[in-house]
């Protein structure tokens, strides 16, 4: 099991605002080149997004299904990577003063990924999660900064 956390300098509602946009996953999920909600209900229970992973000239598609949701604090997903199997990813958002402590917990569930799960795989997940949480922080912080910038002349001090 791979667990990693990141302090994001925005409130939980700002983090949730990014998570509830299924088309934004490719902006922060490592390895994903495209994502799109299957319907308009994301992130309701059992709703899905489809994603694409590009590996050189090859593309592989998959889907992510919401298994548990408690806005704006918890989103548990099952990632179905076809022949590689499935994984559970839990994203917990805890208030931390005015900021958010985001915790990602991921482990394989079914298929070859579950059978081959070991400490080396967990180490690779840790590297992936470090990058993924950093990207999520960047997306959340940039999005909320852009939302509060005044319109008009930005050169004023």
Backbone torsions as a table, in degrees:
resi	resn	phi	psi	omega
1	UNK	NA	134.2	-178.7
2	UNK	-114.2	118.8	178.9
3	UNK	-122.4	134.0	179.6
4	UNK	-144.9	152.3	180.0
5	UNK	-133.8	161.7	179.5
6	UNK	-151.6	135.9	172.6
7	UNK	-85.0	123.9	177.0
8	UNK	-112.1	127.9	-172.5
9	UNK	-82.5	55.7	174.6
10	UNK	-152.6	158.1	-179.4
11	UNK	-70.8	161.0	179.7
12	UNK	-52.5	-34.5	-179.4
13	UNK	-64.9	-31.3	177.9
14	UNK	-71.5	-40.5	177.1
15	UNK	-63.8	-46.0	-179.8
16	UNK	-60.9	-36.2	179.1
17	UNK	-57.4	-34.3	176.9
18	UNK	-78.5	-43.2	-178.8
19	UNK	-62.9	-33.5	-176.6
20	UNK	-79.9	-1.4	176.7
21	UNK	-100.7	96.5	-176.0
22	UNK	-60.7	-22.5	179.1
23	UNK	-82.1	-7.0	-180.0
24	UNK	-92.3	-7.9	-175.6
25	UNK	-57.8	-37.9	179.6
26	UNK	-63.2	-19.1	179.3
27	UNK	-73.4	-23.9	-176.1
28	UNK	-132.5	-17.8	179.2
29	UNK	-81.5	120.0	-177.1
30	UNK	-64.6	130.3	178.0
31	UNK	96.0	-19.0	-177.9
32	UNK	-89.0	128.2	180.0
33	UNK	-101.2	-16.2	-179.3
34	UNK	-158.2	145.7	174.6
35	UNK	-146.6	148.5	179.5
36	UNK	-155.5	136.7	176.4
37	UNK	-64.7	143.2	177.3
38	UNK	-72.2	-34.2	176.6
39	UNK	-146.6	-172.0	-175.6
40	UNK	-84.3	6.5	-173.1
41	UNK	-95.1	-1.9	-179.5
42	UNK	-58.5	131.0	7.1
43	UNK	-107.0	47.3	176.8
44	UNK	-69.4	160.8	-179.7
45	UNK	-52.5	132.5	179.5
46	UNK	70.8	2.4	175.5
47	UNK	-73.6	163.6	-173.1
48	UNK	-137.8	151.7	165.0
49	UNK	-121.1	150.3	172.7
50	UNK	-103.7	148.5	179.6
51	UNK	-138.3	161.9	177.6
52	UNK	-125.9	136.5	174.4
53	UNK	-117.4	129.7	178.5
54	UNK	-106.7	127.2	176.2
55	UNK	-123.1	91.4	-175.0
56	UNK	62.5	-125.2	-179.2
57	UNK	-81.0	-6.7	-176.6
58	UNK	-98.8	147.3	172.8
59	UNK	-125.2	143.2	178.1
60	UNK	-129.4	135.3	178.4
61	UNK	-106.5	158.6	177.2
62	UNK	-157.1	-176.4	177.7
63	UNK	-141.9	154.1	178.7
64	UNK	-123.8	130.8	-174.3
65	UNK	-117.8	134.5	176.4
66	UNK	-77.0	122.1	179.3
67	UNK	-104.9	-23.5	178.3
68	UNK	-156.4	137.2	-178.6
69	UNK	-145.6	130.4	175.3
70	UNK	-139.2	81.9	-177.1
71	UNK	-61.9	143.0	-6.5
72	UNK	-99.7	35.4	-172.3
73	UNK	-117.8	-19.9	-174.6
74	UNK	-148.8	133.8	175.2
75	UNK	-139.8	115.0	177.5
76	UNK	-110.9	128.7	-173.1
77	UNK	-122.9	150.1	168.2
78	UNK	-114.5	118.1	-179.4
79	UNK	-95.1	120.9	179.7
80	UNK	-103.5	109.3	-178.6
81	UNK	-103.7	32.1	176.5
82	UNK	61.9	-122.7	-175.2
83	UNK	-64.9	-18.1	178.1
84	UNK	-79.8	-15.5	179.2
85	UNK	103.7	-162.8	-178.5
86	UNK	-123.0	160.1	177.0
87	UNK	-138.5	150.6	174.0
88	UNK	-98.7	131.3	175.0
89	UNK	-127.3	118.4	177.1
90	UNK	-107.4	129.3	177.9
91	UNK	-117.1	114.0	179.7
92	UNK	-109.1	135.7	-179.9
93	UNK	-119.6	112.1	-180.0
94	UNK	-107.6	135.2	172.4
95	UNK	-62.2	137.3	178.5
96	UNK	-137.1	83.9	-170.0
97	UNK	66.2	-126.6	176.7
98	UNK	-88.3	-2.0	-175.4
99	UNK	-107.0	-168.6	179.6
100	UNK	-132.3	135.9	170.3
101	UNK	-99.9	115.3	-178.0
102	UNK	-105.0	126.4	-177.9
103	UNK	-119.0	126.4	176.1
104	UNK	-111.8	130.4	179.0
105	UNK	-126.2	117.4	-176.2
106	UNK	-130.3	138.7	171.4
107	UNK	-155.7	149.9	179.0
108	UNK	-66.5	148.4	178.2
109	UNK	-113.2	-56.2	-172.1
110	UNK	-129.6	159.8	174.0
111	UNK	81.7	-167.5	-176.9
112	UNK	-57.8	-35.3	179.3
113	UNK	-58.3	-41.4	178.1
114	UNK	-69.7	-38.0	-179.3
115	UNK	-70.5	-34.6	-176.6
116	UNK	-95.9	6.6	-176.6
117	UNK	-62.7	128.9	178.4
118	UNK	-154.1	-175.4	-176.7
119	UNK	-67.4	-28.6	176.6
120	UNK	-66.5	-42.0	177.2
121	UNK	-62.2	-42.6	177.3
122	UNK	-60.7	-38.6	178.2
123	UNK	-63.7	-40.3	177.0
124	UNK	-65.4	-39.7	175.9
125	UNK	-59.9	-40.1	-179.3
126	UNK	-61.1	-43.8	178.2
127	UNK	-63.0	-45.2	179.3
128	UNK	-61.4	-43.9	-178.0
129	UNK	-66.1	-36.5	178.3
130	UNK	-58.8	-46.9	179.6
131	UNK	-67.8	-43.4	-177.4
132	UNK	-62.7	-45.3	179.5
133	UNK	-67.2	-35.5	176.1
134	UNK	-63.6	-43.5	177.6
135	UNK	-64.4	-41.6	178.4
136	UNK	-60.6	-44.5	177.9
137	UNK	-58.7	-45.0	179.1
138	UNK	-60.3	-46.0	-179.1
139	UNK	-62.8	-47.0	-178.8
140	UNK	-63.3	-48.1	-176.4
141	UNK	-67.8	-38.5	177.7
142	UNK	-69.0	-41.6	-178.3
143	UNK	-64.7	-43.9	-178.8
144	UNK	-74.6	-29.4	175.2
145	UNK	-66.6	-44.0	179.4
146	UNK	-63.4	-32.3	-178.3
147	UNK	-71.1	-24.2	-177.3
148	UNK	-104.0	-3.5	177.6
149	UNK	-65.9	136.9	177.7
150	UNK	-70.9	151.1	175.3
151	UNK	-82.9	159.4	178.7
152	UNK	103.3	-148.9	-175.0
153	UNK	-75.2	117.4	-179.6
154	UNK	-90.1	1.9	-178.1
155	UNK	-86.5	-7.6	-179.3
156	UNK	-70.3	143.1	179.9
157	UNK	-92.7	NA	NA
